[in-house]
């Protein structure tokens, strides 16, 4: 197997440190297919999804709210999709990409107006169930859906308890989104699910501390948790 400039090829077993080599096998392509081009294609797809996110988010936000520029969200989408492309998600990759595409819209809406619309959260959950169900069926392992469903239930229960605590600033939109993200996280196993439950609070807390230090917000300022939930889930997929 040779690897000159842009000639990296795939093998039946992904090389450690570069799991994107498994993409051709996931997509049913020949073993010699250049995986680097597949990763580029996934990134381009993410860029397109990101560019469309503000336009779709406008349907769920008041007309006077400022939204991020499509160029900014396109870059974010490309990075998110490329990260998932190199993660070890196997035949469930389409499900993860679909959830990420909806997540880009959810993040824009939540940043703009502190809302996580049920229709969008439901679309993310439906995409996860359909995609993971297809992956389980292709692999002849329908029982693999049990862990994602358990992950969704555990995520919902944990965040619901947090939302009901006195003084909590957690909305039930956040609770429902956590449950939806528990599906793909649960597919990858309990360590990934645990990381996906913890990392959002680390990211959100760090952002709050930074904004307070910069005097951009006050202690009583409400900040969206949705972007941190999504970013934390993405990082959990990459690091576990």
N, C-alpha and C positions, 0 to 999 in steps of 0.2 A: 504494500500500500504506500503510495507516494503522496506528498503534500507540498506542492509548490504553491505559488501565489494563486489563490482562489481555485485550487484544484484538490482541496481536501475531500476525500471520498468517504463513504459510509461502509461500515462493516456490520456483520450480524449482531455483534455485541458492542454497545456504545463504549467508547474509550472513557476512562476515568477523567474527570475534569472537563469533558466536552460532550455532555450527554445529547447535544443536538444531533450527534451522529446517528442516533436512533430514529430520527424523524423519517427517513425513507422507509424503514421497516413499518413504522406506525401507519404510513400512508400507502403501504403496499407497493412501493417503488423498487426498482432493481437496487441491489446492494451497492453498485458502483455510482449511484446517483450523487452528484456533488451536494452534500448537505449544507454547505455554506450558502448556496443559492436558495435552499428551502428556508433557512433562517432569515435571509433577506426578504423573501416573500412574506413570511409571517410578520416581519417588522413593517413592511409596506402596508399590509392589511391592518395592522394596529394603528399606523399613521392615518389611514383612511377613517377608521372607526373614531379615532380621537378628533379628527377634523370635523366629523359630523356631530360630535357630542354637543357643542354649544347650540347648534341648530335644533337638535332634538330636545335639549334641555329647555329651550325657550318655550316649548309647549307646556312646560310644567312650572314656569316661573312668571311672576308679574312682568309686564312689559318694560317697567322702568328700572329693572335690576341690571347691573353690569355683569357681563359674563366674560370669561377668559377668551382671548383671541383664539381662533381656530388653529393658528400656527403653533401656539403653545400647547394646546391639547393634542395636536397631531404628534408632537415630539414625545409627550407623555405616553400616548397610546403606542407609539413605536417601541419605546423602552419597555413598557409593560408586556406587550406581546412578545418581544424578543426574549425577555426574561423567562416567560412561560415556555418559549420554544426551546430553551436550554435546560429547563427543569425536567426531572424524571417523572413525567406524568403519563407516559405511555399512550395507549389508544384513547385515553380520556382527554387528550389535548384539545380537541374541538369543543368539549364542554367547558374547559377552563377558559378558552378564548371567548366563547359566547358570554360567559359570566363577566369576564373582564370588559367586554364591549358595553354591556349594560352598566357595569360599575363606573365606567368613565362618565356616562350621562348622570348617574346618581351623584357622583362626586361634584360635578358642576352645579347640579340643582341644589345640593346641600350647602355648598359654599355660597351660593347666591341668596338663598332664602331659608336656610335651616329646615329643609323638608326632605324627606325620603318617601316619595310617592309610592303608595301601595302597588300601583300598576307596574312600576319599574322594578320594585323589589320582587313582586310576583313573577315578572318576566325572567329575572335572574334565577329565581328558584326553579322555574319551569325549564329553563335552559340547562340548568345543572342536572335535574332529574332525567330529562330526555337524553342528554349527552352521556351521562354516567350509565344510564340504563343501556344505551346502545353499546358502550364500551364493555360493560359486563356481559352483554349478550354475545358480542363478537368473541370475547375471551372464553365463552362457555362457563362463566362464573357468576350466575345471577345472585348468589349469596353475597357477593361483594357489595351489593347495595345496602346491606344491613348496617355496615359501619358508617357510610355517609348519612343514613337516616338517623342513626344513633347520635352522630355528630351534630346534626341539625337540632335534634331534641335537646341535647346537652347544652348547646350554645344558646338556644332559646331560654331554657330554664335558668341558666347562669345569668344572662343579661336581664331577664325579667326580674330576678331577685334584686339585682343592682338598681334597676329602674324604680322599684318599689321602696327602696331605702329612703328614710327621711332626708330631705335636702338634695336628693339625687337630681342631676341635670340630664339624665339619660331618658330619651323619648322612646316610645314603643316602635317608632320607625327604625331606630337603632337596633332594638331587640329583634325585629323581624329580619333586618338585614344580616345580623349576626347569625340567625338561624339559616338563612339562605346560603351564607358563606360556609356554614358548618358542613354543608353537603360536599363540596369539592375538597375541603380540608379533611373531612372524615375519610374520603376515598384514599387519601395518602397515609392514613394511620393516625394513631393517638398522639404521637409526638408532634406531628404537624398541626393537628387540631389544637393541642395545648399551646403551641407557639402562636397560632392564629388568634387565640383568645387573649394572650398576654401582650403580644407586641403592639396591638392598637393602643393600649393604655400607656405603654412606654412612649410611643410616638406622639400621642395626644398630649401627655404630660410634658414632654420636652418642648412641644410647640407652644403650650401655654406659658411655660417658664420663660421661653425666649421672647414671646410677645409682651409679657409683663415687664421683663427687663428692658425691652426697647420702648416701653410705655406706649405700645400700640393698642393695648386693651386694658380694662380694669378688672378687678377681681370678680365683679358681678356680670361681666360680659359673657353672653352665651356664645359658644363656639361650636361649630359642627363636628360631630364625631364620625360621621359617615366616611369622609376621606381617610381618616386614620384606620377605621375598620377595614377598608379596602386595601390600603397600603400595607397594613399589618398582615393581612391574609396573603398578599402577594409575596411579601418577604418570607413568610413562614414556608411557602411553597419552595422558595429558592434555597433557604438555609437548612432545611431539614431533610 
